[in-house]
């Protein structure tokens, strides 16, 4: 009878250990997904500000139908690379030169991304009339 009880205790310990490790993995995945969603929301807000710059006449400090001259400082009151609790954001290139049809805004989150090594990364392409996430560059 003693061996049977010992076997049940060991089996119970193994089951509890597996359950705890699965719960930790699920928590980490959820934290990563939440951080990615927050970074996308911040990028969408910055993207709408970039579109406002595009539409605003040059005489009022906008691009007058162009992204040329746009800087991250124009989109936020923060320095060149603004950050918040969700991540750090950059405009590529900063300042925008020429007459590109879109601008790229990158966000690097605070949680580990899908690859399990690097932080969450989201790349947003901002056009004059739309905003899209570059899925190929997202971690």
TORKE-649267 format. One record per residue (C-alpha): residue number from 1; residue in three letters; x, z, y. Coordinates in nm, 2 decimals. Example, Ala and Ser with C-alpha at 12.3 -4.5 7.8 and 13.67 -1.06 7.14 Angstrom:
NODE,1,ala,1.23,0.78,-0.45
NODE,2,ser,1.37,0.71,-0.11
//
This chain:
NODE,1,unk,0.00,0.00,0.00
NODE,2,unk,0.29,0.07,0.24
NODE,3,unk,0.43,-0.28,0.21
NODE,4,unk,0.09,-0.44,0.28
NODE,5,unk,0.05,-0.24,0.60
NODE,6,unk,0.40,-0.32,0.71
NODE,7,unk,0.33,-0.69,0.65
NODE,8,unk,0.01,-0.67,0.85
NODE,9,unk,0.19,-0.50,1.14
NODE,10,unk,0.46,-0.77,1.14
NODE,11,unk,0.20,-1.04,1.13
NODE,12,unk,0.00,-0.88,1.41
NODE,13,unk,0.32,-0.86,1.62
NODE,14,unk,0.40,-1.22,1.56
NODE,15,unk,0.05,-1.33,1.66
NODE,16,unk,0.06,-1.12,1.98
NODE,17,unk,0.40,-1.26,2.07
NODE,18,unk,0.28,-1.62,2.03
NODE,19,unk,-0.03,-1.55,2.24
NODE,20,unk,0.19,-1.40,2.52
NODE,21,unk,0.43,-1.70,2.52
NODE,22,unk,0.13,-1.94,2.54
NODE,23,unk,-0.02,-1.75,2.82
NODE,24,unk,0.31,-1.76,3.02
NODE,25,unk,0.34,-2.13,2.97
NODE,26,unk,-0.02,-2.19,3.09
NODE,27,unk,0.03,-1.97,3.39
NODE,28,unk,0.35,-2.17,3.49
NODE,29,unk,0.16,-2.50,3.45
NODE,30,unk,-0.12,-2.37,3.67
NODE,31,unk,0.12,-2.25,3.94
NODE,32,unk,0.29,-2.59,3.94
NODE,33,unk,-0.05,-2.78,3.96
NODE,34,unk,-0.17,-2.55,4.24
NODE,35,unk,0.15,-2.60,4.44
NODE,36,unk,0.13,-2.98,4.39
NODE,37,unk,-0.23,-2.98,4.52
NODE,38,unk,-0.13,-2.77,4.83
NODE,39,unk,0.16,-3.01,4.91
NODE,40,unk,-0.07,-3.31,4.88
NODE,41,unk,-0.32,-3.14,5.12
NODE,42,unk,-0.04,-3.08,5.37
NODE,43,unk,0.09,-3.44,5.34
NODE,44,unk,-0.26,-3.57,5.39
NODE,45,unk,-0.29,-3.38,5.71
NODE,46,unk,0.05,-3.51,5.83
NODE,47,unk,-0.05,-3.86,5.72
NODE,48,unk,-0.37,-3.84,5.93
NODE,49,unk,-0.15,-3.74,6.23
NODE,50,unk,0.07,-4.04,6.17
NODE,51,unk,-0.23,-4.26,6.17
NODE,52,unk,-0.35,-4.11,6.50
NODE,53,unk,0.00,-4.19,6.64
NODE,54,unk,-0.04,-4.55,6.51
NODE,55,unk,-0.38,-4.59,6.69
NODE,56,unk,-0.29,-4.41,7.01
NODE,57,unk,-0.19,-4.65,7.30
NODE,58,unk,0.18,-4.64,7.40
NODE,59,unk,0.09,-4.53,7.75
NODE,60,unk,-0.06,-4.21,7.60
NODE,61,unk,0.25,-4.14,7.38
NODE,62,unk,0.14,-4.32,7.07
NODE,63,unk,0.26,-4.62,6.87
NODE,64,unk,0.01,-4.88,7.01
NODE,65,unk,-0.05,-5.03,6.67
NODE,66,unk,0.29,-4.95,6.52
NODE,67,unk,0.46,-4.66,6.35
NODE,68,unk,0.78,-4.74,6.54
NODE,69,unk,0.93,-4.44,6.72
NODE,70,unk,0.74,-4.19,6.51
NODE,71,unk,0.93,-3.87,6.43
NODE,72,unk,0.84,-3.56,6.23
NODE,73,unk,0.86,-3.35,6.54
NODE,74,unk,0.57,-3.56,6.68
NODE,75,unk,0.36,-3.47,6.38
NODE,76,unk,0.44,-3.09,6.39
NODE,77,unk,0.57,-2.84,6.64
NODE,78,unk,0.84,-2.75,6.39
NODE,79,unk,1.20,-2.88,6.38
NODE,80,unk,1.30,-3.19,6.20
NODE,81,unk,1.21,-3.05,5.85
NODE,82,unk,0.90,-2.84,5.88
NODE,83,unk,0.83,-2.59,5.60
NODE,84,unk,0.55,-2.35,5.51
NODE,85,unk,0.46,-2.14,5.21
NODE,86,unk,0.37,-2.46,5.02
NODE,87,unk,0.70,-2.65,5.07
NODE,88,unk,0.93,-2.86,5.30
NODE,89,unk,0.83,-3.19,5.45
NODE,90,unk,1.03,-3.49,5.57
NODE,91,unk,0.95,-3.83,5.72
NODE,92,unk,1.15,-4.12,5.59
NODE,93,unk,1.31,-4.26,5.80
NODE,94,unk,1.31,-4.02,6.09
NODE,95,unk,1.27,-4.17,6.35
NODE,96,unk,1.08,-4.47,6.22
NODE,97,unk,1.24,-4.79,6.35
NODE,98,unk,1.13,-5.16,6.34
NODE,99,unk,0.77,-5.25,6.26
NODE,100,unk,0.70,-5.11,5.91
NODE,101,unk,0.35,-5.15,5.76
NODE,102,unk,0.37,-4.80,5.63
NODE,103,unk,0.57,-4.47,5.66
NODE,104,unk,0.68,-4.24,5.38
NODE,105,unk,0.63,-3.86,5.41
NODE,106,unk,0.79,-3.65,5.13
NODE,107,unk,0.69,-3.30,5.03
NODE,108,unk,0.90,-3.07,4.81
NODE,109,unk,0.71,-2.77,4.68
NODE,110,unk,0.81,-2.42,4.59
NODE,111,unk,0.72,-2.42,4.22
NODE,112,unk,0.90,-2.60,3.93
NODE,113,unk,0.75,-2.94,3.87
NODE,114,unk,0.65,-3.13,3.55
NODE,115,unk,1.00,-3.19,3.43
NODE,116,unk,1.06,-2.81,3.41
NODE,117,unk,1.38,-2.83,3.62
NODE,118,unk,1.32,-2.97,3.97
NODE,119,unk,1.07,-2.85,4.22
NODE,120,unk,0.73,-3.01,4.27
NODE,121,unk,0.78,-3.34,4.47
NODE,122,unk,0.51,-3.56,4.62
NODE,123,unk,0.56,-3.88,4.81
NODE,124,unk,0.28,-4.00,5.03
NODE,125,unk,0.26,-4.36,5.17
NODE,126,unk,0.08,-4.37,5.51
NODE,127,unk,-0.07,-4.71,5.61
NODE,128,unk,-0.26,-4.78,5.93
NODE,129,unk,-0.60,-4.76,5.75
NODE,130,unk,-0.52,-4.56,5.43
NODE,131,unk,-0.31,-4.29,5.27
NODE,132,unk,-0.19,-4.29,4.91
NODE,133,unk,0.03,-4.08,4.68
NODE,134,unk,0.31,-4.27,4.52
NODE,135,unk,0.25,-4.15,4.16
NODE,136,unk,0.58,-4.30,4.03
NODE,137,unk,0.78,-4.06,4.26
NODE,138,unk,0.57,-3.75,4.20
NODE,139,unk,0.71,-3.46,3.99
//
